[in-house]
Amino acid sequence: MRFFVLCALAVVLATAPVRAQYPAADSVAGPVLEPETDEGANHAPDPNRIPYETDTNIGEQALALPATIWNGVASVFRAAVLYTEFSGLLDKGRIYLQNEPPIIVLPSLSVGGREGFSGGATLYLLKDRVLGTDRAARVGARYGVNTTYSAFARVSDHSLFGTPLYGRIDGGYYSDGNERFYPIGNDTDEDERIDYAYREGIAEVNFELPLAERISVTAVGGYRHFEVLSADDAVPFPSSTPGFGSAGYLSAGAGVVVDFSEAGGLHAERTYQGTALLAEFRYGKETSDLGFAYQRYAVELRQYLPVPFLAFDRRLALRGRIEQAQAPGANIVPFYELSTLGGPATLRGYAYDRFRDRGSLLFTAEYRWPIFDIFDAAIFYDAGQVFKEYEDIGLDRFHYDAGGGLHVYGGGGVAARLEVAFSPEGPRLIAQVGTTF
């Protein structure tokens, strides 16, 4: 049977019209003749005189357009990686980080987050050099093009008072003269947004105590102050919305982390396989007589899976998260304490806090693979919805986005990412320090 197939193939190839390519320049003997016409191509004494031609229609060019664009982007990134490798910049940077200088100042850039486009710097005081063993600190500031600015500070101790207890103090201030408010609900229109001015101050204390090798508990307490005003030259913010004006809150909360992920756990740069469960509760009460208070519950499940038939470092990261905020007694939940979706940590293809209601449901899938020593490529898909009551959840209420990008790992838990996300409301660029999960 195989013999007859080969004979038939030989007959077909022998009778099919062909166009030959030019030979290599160093293989041509004598003068180079003019190309033969199409009619006489197959009867020419030297068919190699006929140049090879292809006819590509518009449809084929359209199908090839994504690959052409990707090849262009990949070639630029490839050239940059090769330059950093052969010029020695990568090795110098790695040695610099491994030697742990006492003070590091790193520029910070944020695109696609709450501030829109902003830049600044962060100063790191590393442990063992300035503050002593297991202690670290950082201070930083950022300024955005949309009249936003922020400042923050953090001091942490991984062995508080010589015990396994981890402690951290956070403080910061954020101001934005052009914050966006979208109406509460899952089916709101993008054109219904209202710009307003927003200021927030925060001071918090966090603790984490490992109870076993895979289980730890957390506790948090602090004070937050909010101020919501109408923006200049904009539609007045609806003063009837709970949260308009100025208010201060005392809050406290607790959580539990069950971490069965491997290769360093949730704090590792790359997590390859395993399961992790995070649950948290938080209560906040307004300090005057405005009647604002909230209780927030959240449960998040993470699953990391190596992809069958591929190398172990090709992995699939899955996340599911559900959250709900309630008003205890006769109190009211202010709008900025409701659950939200949208932005670089949730629905990446939508504006920050695009959807808002009492509860939210989010699913994320990411395929990650290493493309260089400290670089990962990733493609992702997000799906989420907000709801007032659990019975409002429905398959036809999800909002979707998809995209891809690069993750960069600098050692010591420092990571950054550059991503592009696409949704029905358009593409969005994300450039931030830190990964999603």
C-alpha positions as CSV (number, residue, x, y, z in Angstrom):
1,M,0.0,0.0,0.0
2,R,2.8,2.4,0.9
3,F,4.5,1.7,-2.5
4,F,1.3,2.7,-4.5
5,V,1.0,5.9,-2.4
6,L,4.6,6.9,-3.1
7,C,4.1,6.2,-6.9
8,A,0.9,8.3,-7.0
9,L,2.7,11.1,-5.2
10,A,5.6,11.0,-7.6
11,V,3.2,11.2,-10.6
12,V,1.5,14.2,-9.1
13,L,4.7,16.0,-8.4
14,A,6.0,15.3,-11.9
15,T,2.9,16.7,-13.6
16,A,2.4,19.7,-11.4
17,P,3.5,23.1,-12.7
18,V,6.4,24.6,-10.7
19,R,8.3,27.9,-10.4
20,A,11.9,27.5,-9.4
21,Q,14.0,29.8,-7.2
22,Y,17.2,31.7,-8.1
23,P,20.2,29.7,-7.2
24,A,22.8,31.0,-4.8
25,A,25.0,33.7,-6.3
26,D,28.2,31.6,-6.0
27,S,26.6,28.7,-7.8
28,V,25.8,30.6,-11.1
29,A,28.3,29.8,-13.9
30,G,28.5,32.3,-16.6
31,P,26.4,35.4,-17.2
32,V,23.1,35.8,-15.3
33,L,20.2,35.6,-17.9
34,E,17.0,37.5,-17.8
35,P,14.0,35.8,-16.1
36,E,11.8,33.8,-18.5
37,T,8.2,34.7,-19.0
38,D,5.4,33.0,-17.2
39,E,4.3,31.1,-20.3
40,G,7.7,29.7,-21.0
41,A,8.8,29.1,-17.4
42,N,8.3,25.4,-17.4
43,H,10.0,24.9,-20.8
44,A,13.0,27.1,-20.2
45,P,16.4,25.4,-20.5
46,D,17.4,27.0,-17.2
47,P,14.3,27.1,-14.9
48,N,16.4,28.6,-12.1
49,R,16.2,31.9,-13.9
50,I,12.6,32.2,-12.8
51,P,12.2,34.0,-9.4
52,Y,9.9,32.4,-6.8
53,E,6.7,34.2,-6.3
54,T,3.7,33.9,-3.9
55,D,0.3,35.4,-4.0
56,T,-1.1,36.4,-0.6
57,N,-4.6,37.7,-0.5
58,I,-6.0,40.3,1.9
59,G,-7.7,37.6,4.1
60,E,-4.4,35.7,4.6
61,Q,-2.6,39.0,5.4
62,A,-5.4,39.8,8.0
63,L,-5.0,36.4,9.6
64,A,-1.2,36.8,9.8
65,L,-1.5,40.3,11.3
66,P,-1.5,39.3,15.0
67,A,1.6,37.1,14.4
68,T,3.3,39.9,12.6
69,I,2.6,42.3,15.4
70,W,3.7,39.8,18.1
71,N,6.9,39.1,16.2
72,G,7.7,42.8,16.1
73,V,7.1,43.2,19.8
74,A,9.0,40.0,20.6
75,S,12.0,41.1,18.5
76,V,12.2,44.3,20.4
77,F,12.1,42.5,23.8
78,R,14.5,39.9,22.5
79,A,17.0,42.6,21.5
80,A,16.7,44.3,24.9
81,V,17.3,41.0,26.8
82,L,20.3,40.1,24.6
83,Y,21.7,43.6,25.2
84,T,21.3,43.4,29.0
85,E,22.9,39.9,29.0
86,F,25.9,40.5,26.8
87,S,26.6,44.0,28.1
88,G,26.8,42.7,31.7
89,L,24.0,44.9,33.0
90,L,22.0,41.9,34.2
91,D,24.9,40.4,36.1
92,K,25.8,43.7,37.7
93,G,22.2,44.2,38.8
94,R,21.9,40.7,40.2
95,I,25.2,41.0,42.1
96,Y,24.1,44.4,43.4
97,L,20.8,42.9,44.8
98,Q,22.5,39.8,46.2
99,N,25.1,41.8,48.1
100,E,22.1,43.6,49.8
101,P,23.4,47.1,50.1
102,P,22.1,48.8,53.2
103,I,20.0,51.3,51.3
104,I,18.4,50.9,47.9
105,V,16.4,53.6,46.0
106,L,14.3,52.3,43.2
107,P,12.1,54.3,40.8
108,S,8.4,53.3,40.8
109,L,6.0,53.5,37.9
110,S,2.3,52.8,38.0
111,V,0.0,52.6,35.0
112,G,-3.6,51.4,35.0
113,G,-4.1,51.6,38.7
114,R,-6.0,54.0,40.9
115,E,-3.7,57.0,40.1
116,G,-3.8,56.4,36.3
117,F,-0.3,57.2,35.3
118,S,2.1,58.1,38.2
119,G,5.8,57.9,39.0
120,G,8.0,58.2,42.0
121,A,10.6,56.5,44.1
122,T,10.9,54.1,47.0
123,L,13.7,53.9,49.5
124,Y,14.4,50.5,51.0
125,L,16.3,50.1,54.3
126,L,17.3,46.4,54.2
127,K,17.5,44.1,57.2
128,D,20.8,43.0,58.8
129,R,22.5,46.3,57.7
130,V,20.6,49.2,59.2
131,L,17.7,48.1,61.4
132,G,19.1,44.8,62.6
133,T,18.3,41.1,61.9
134,D,14.8,40.4,60.5
135,R,13.8,44.1,60.3
136,A,13.2,46.2,57.2
137,A,11.6,49.5,56.2
138,R,10.6,51.4,53.2
139,V,9.3,54.9,52.4
140,G,8.2,56.3,49.1
141,A,6.1,58.8,47.2
142,R,4.4,59.0,43.9
143,Y,2.9,61.8,41.8
144,G,0.3,61.4,39.0
145,V,-0.6,63.4,36.0
146,N,-4.2,63.7,37.2
147,T,-3.5,65.8,40.2
148,T,-2.8,62.7,42.4
149,Y,-0.1,62.2,44.9
150,S,0.6,59.8,47.6
151,A,3.2,59.0,50.3
152,F,3.7,55.8,52.3
153,A,5.9,54.2,54.9
154,R,6.3,50.7,56.2
155,V,8.4,49.1,59.0
156,S,8.4,45.3,59.5
157,D,9.9,42.8,61.8
158,H,9.9,39.1,60.8
159,S,10.7,38.0,64.4
160,L,8.9,40.4,66.7
161,F,10.5,40.3,70.2
162,G,12.4,37.2,69.2
163,T,9.2,35.2,68.6
164,P,7.8,33.7,65.4
165,L,5.3,36.6,65.3
166,Y,5.6,38.9,62.2
167,G,4.7,42.5,62.8
168,R,4.2,45.4,60.4
169,I,3.2,49.1,60.7
170,D,1.9,50.9,57.7
171,G,1.1,54.6,57.2
172,G,0.2,56.7,54.2
173,Y,-1.7,59.5,52.6
174,Y,-3.4,59.6,49.3
175,S,-5.0,62.6,47.4
176,D,-6.8,62.7,44.1
177,G,-8.6,65.6,42.7
178,N,-10.1,63.6,39.9
179,E,-11.4,60.3,41.3
180,R,-14.0,58.3,39.3
181,F,-17.3,57.2,40.7
182,Y,-19.5,54.8,38.8
183,P,-23.1,54.1,39.9
184,I,-23.6,51.2,42.2
185,G,-24.6,48.0,40.4
186,N,-23.4,45.4,38.0
187,D,-25.0,46.8,34.8
188,T,-24.0,50.4,34.9
189,D,-23.0,52.4,31.8
190,E,-19.4,53.7,31.5
191,D,-20.7,57.1,30.5
192,E,-22.5,57.5,33.9
193,R,-19.3,58.1,35.8
194,I,-18.9,61.2,38.0
195,D,-15.5,62.8,38.9
196,Y,-14.9,63.8,42.5
197,A,-12.1,64.8,44.8
198,Y,-10.9,62.2,47.3
199,R,-8.4,62.1,50.2
200,E,-7.5,59.3,52.5
201,G,-5.1,58.9,55.4
202,I,-4.3,55.5,57.0
203,A,-2.4,54.1,59.9
204,E,-2.4,50.3,60.5
205,V,-0.7,47.6,62.5
206,N,-0.6,44.0,61.1
207,F,0.4,40.8,62.8
208,E,0.9,37.3,61.4
209,L,1.5,34.2,63.6
210,P,2.3,30.7,62.1
211,L,0.3,28.1,64.0
212,A,1.7,25.2,62.1
213,E,3.9,24.6,59.0
214,R,1.1,25.3,56.6
215,I,-1.3,27.4,58.7
216,S,-1.1,31.0,60.0
217,V,-3.4,33.5,61.4
218,T,-3.4,37.3,60.9
219,A,-4.7,40.3,62.8
220,V,-5.0,43.9,61.8
221,G,-6.2,47.1,63.4
222,G,-6.0,50.8,62.6
223,Y,-7.5,54.2,61.8
224,R,-8.6,55.5,58.4
225,H,-9.8,59.0,57.5
226,F,-11.8,59.8,54.3
227,E,-12.8,63.0,52.7
228,V,-15.1,63.0,49.6
229,L,-15.8,66.3,47.8
230,S,-17.1,67.4,44.5
231,A,-14.4,67.9,41.9
232,D,-13.7,71.3,40.4
233,D,-15.5,72.1,37.1
234,A,-17.3,68.7,37.2
235,V,-20.8,67.4,37.9
236,P,-21.5,67.7,41.6
237,F,-21.0,64.4,43.5
238,P,-24.5,63.2,44.7
239,S,-24.5,64.2,48.3
240,S,-27.1,61.6,49.1
241,T,-24.6,58.8,48.5
242,P,-23.5,57.4,51.8
243,G,-19.9,58.5,52.3
244,F,-20.0,62.1,50.9
245,G,-18.2,64.4,53.2
246,S,-15.6,63.7,55.9
247,A,-15.4,60.6,58.2
248,G,-12.9,58.7,60.3
249,Y,-13.1,54.9,61.0
250,L,-11.6,52.6,63.6
251,S,-11.3,49.1,62.2
252,A,-10.1,45.7,63.2
253,G,-10.0,42.3,61.5
254,A,-8.6,38.8,61.5
255,G,-7.8,36.2,58.9
256,V,-6.4,32.7,58.4
257,V,-4.1,31.4,55.6
258,V,-3.9,27.6,54.8
259,D,-1.0,27.3,52.4
260,F,-0.3,24.0,50.7
261,S,1.5,25.5,47.8
262,E,5.1,24.4,47.1
263,A,8.4,25.9,46.0
264,G,8.4,28.6,48.7
265,G,4.8,29.1,49.3
266,L,2.7,32.2,48.6
267,H,5.7,34.5,49.2
268,A,7.9,32.9,46.6
269,E,8.7,34.6,43.4
270,R,7.4,31.7,41.3
271,T,4.8,29.2,42.8
272,Y,4.6,26.0,40.7
273,Q,2.0,23.8,42.3
274,G,-0.3,23.4,45.3
275,T,-3.3,24.9,46.9
276,A,-3.9,27.9,49.2
277,L,-7.0,29.1,51.0
278,L,-7.3,32.7,52.4
279,A,-10.2,33.9,54.6
280,E,-10.6,37.2,56.3
281,F,-13.0,39.3,58.3
282,R,-13.0,43.0,59.0
283,Y,-15.1,45.4,61.0
284,G,-15.1,49.2,60.8
285,K,-17.1,51.8,62.7
286,E,-17.3,55.6,62.1
287,T,-16.0,57.5,65.1
288,S,-18.8,60.2,65.2
289,D,-22.5,60.0,64.8
290,L,-22.9,59.6,61.0
291,G,-24.1,56.0,61.3
292,F,-21.5,54.5,59.0
293,A,-20.3,50.9,59.8
294,Y,-19.4,47.8,57.9
295,Q,-18.6,44.1,58.2
296,R,-16.6,42.6,55.3
297,Y,-16.1,38.9,54.6
298,A,-13.8,37.4,52.0
299,V,-12.7,33.9,51.0
300,E,-10.1,33.3,48.3
301,L,-8.9,29.9,46.8
302,R,-5.7,29.7,44.8
303,Q,-4.6,26.6,42.8
304,Y,-1.3,26.2,41.0
305,L,-1.0,23.4,38.5
306,P,1.9,22.2,36.3
307,V,0.7,21.8,32.7
308,P,0.8,18.1,31.6
309,F,3.4,17.1,29.0
310,L,5.3,20.4,29.4
311,A,8.2,21.3,31.6
312,F,7.5,21.7,35.3
313,D,8.0,25.4,35.3
314,R,5.1,25.8,32.8
315,R,2.2,26.3,35.2
316,L,-1.4,27.3,35.4
317,A,-2.5,29.7,38.2
318,L,-6.2,29.8,39.1
319,R,-7.9,32.0,41.6
320,G,-11.5,32.3,42.8
321,R,-12.6,35.0,45.3
322,I,-15.9,36.0,46.8
323,E,-16.5,39.0,49.1
324,Q,-19.4,40.7,50.7
325,A,-19.9,43.9,52.9
326,Q,-22.8,44.2,55.2
327,A,-24.1,47.0,57.5
328,P,-24.5,45.8,61.1
329,G,-27.8,46.8,62.8
330,A,-29.2,50.1,61.5
331,N,-25.9,51.4,60.2
332,I,-25.0,52.2,56.5
333,V,-22.1,51.0,54.5
334,P,-20.3,54.0,52.9
335,F,-19.8,53.6,49.1
336,Y,-16.0,53.4,49.4
337,E,-16.2,50.4,51.7
338,L,-18.4,48.4,49.3
339,S,-16.9,45.6,47.3
340,T,-15.5,46.6,43.9
341,L,-14.1,45.1,40.7
342,G,-12.0,46.7,38.1
343,G,-8.3,47.6,38.0
344,P,-4.9,45.8,38.0
345,A,-5.8,43.4,40.8
346,T,-9.2,42.2,39.7
347,L,-10.8,42.8,36.3
348,R,-7.7,44.2,34.5
349,G,-9.6,45.2,31.3
350,Y,-11.8,47.7,33.1
351,A,-11.2,51.0,34.9
352,Y,-10.4,51.1,38.6
353,D,-13.5,50.4,40.7
354,R,-15.6,50.1,37.6
355,F,-18.3,47.9,39.3
356,R,-19.4,48.4,42.9
357,D,-21.9,46.7,45.2
358,R,-22.3,44.9,48.5
359,G,-20.6,41.7,47.1
360,S,-18.3,40.6,44.3
361,L,-17.3,37.3,42.7
362,L,-14.1,37.0,40.7
363,F,-12.4,34.2,38.8
364,T,-8.9,34.4,37.2
365,A,-6.8,32.0,35.2
366,E,-3.2,32.7,34.2
367,Y,-0.8,30.5,32.2
368,R,2.8,31.4,33.1
369,W,6.1,30.3,31.7
370,P,9.7,31.5,32.1
371,I,11.3,33.1,29.1
372,F,14.6,34.2,30.7
373,D,16.4,34.1,34.1
374,I,14.2,36.7,35.8
375,F,11.4,37.1,33.3
376,D,8.1,35.2,33.0
377,A,5.5,35.5,30.2
378,A,1.8,35.2,31.1
379,I,-1.5,35.1,29.4
380,F,-4.7,35.6,31.5
381,Y,-8.4,35.6,31.6
382,D,-10.6,37.4,34.2
383,A,-14.3,37.0,34.9
384,G,-16.3,38.8,37.6
385,Q,-19.5,40.4,38.7
386,V,-20.9,42.4,41.6
387,F,-24.1,41.7,43.4
388,K,-26.4,43.0,46.2
389,E,-27.5,39.6,47.5
390,Y,-26.1,36.1,46.8
391,E,-29.2,35.1,44.9
392,D,-28.4,37.8,42.4
393,I,-25.4,35.8,41.1
394,G,-25.9,34.5,37.6
395,L,-23.9,33.1,34.7
396,D,-25.2,35.9,32.4
397,R,-24.0,38.7,34.6
398,F,-20.2,38.1,34.3
399,H,-17.8,40.7,32.8
400,Y,-14.8,39.4,31.0
401,D,-11.3,40.5,29.9
402,A,-8.2,38.8,28.6
403,G,-4.6,39.7,27.9
404,G,-1.0,39.0,28.5
405,G,2.3,40.4,29.6
406,L,5.6,40.0,31.3
407,H,6.5,39.5,35.0
408,V,9.9,40.5,36.3
409,Y,11.4,39.1,39.5
410,G,14.2,41.0,41.2
411,G,14.9,38.8,44.3
412,G,13.8,39.2,47.9
413,G,10.2,39.1,47.0
414,V,10.4,42.1,44.7
415,A,8.4,41.7,41.5
416,A,6.9,43.9,38.7
417,R,4.7,43.3,35.8
418,L,3.8,44.9,32.4
419,E,0.5,43.7,31.0
420,V,-2.1,44.6,28.4
421,A,-5.7,43.7,29.0
422,F,-8.6,43.8,26.6
423,S,-12.3,44.1,27.4
424,P,-15.5,45.3,25.7
425,E,-14.6,48.8,27.1
426,G,-11.2,48.9,25.4
427,P,-7.6,47.9,26.0
428,R,-5.7,48.9,29.1
429,L,-2.0,49.0,29.9
430,I,-0.8,47.9,33.4
431,A,2.7,48.6,34.7
432,Q,3.0,48.1,38.4
433,V,5.2,46.7,41.2
434,G,3.8,43.4,42.5
435,T,1.9,40.5,40.9
436,T,-1.8,39.7,41.1
437,F,-1.5,36.4,43.1
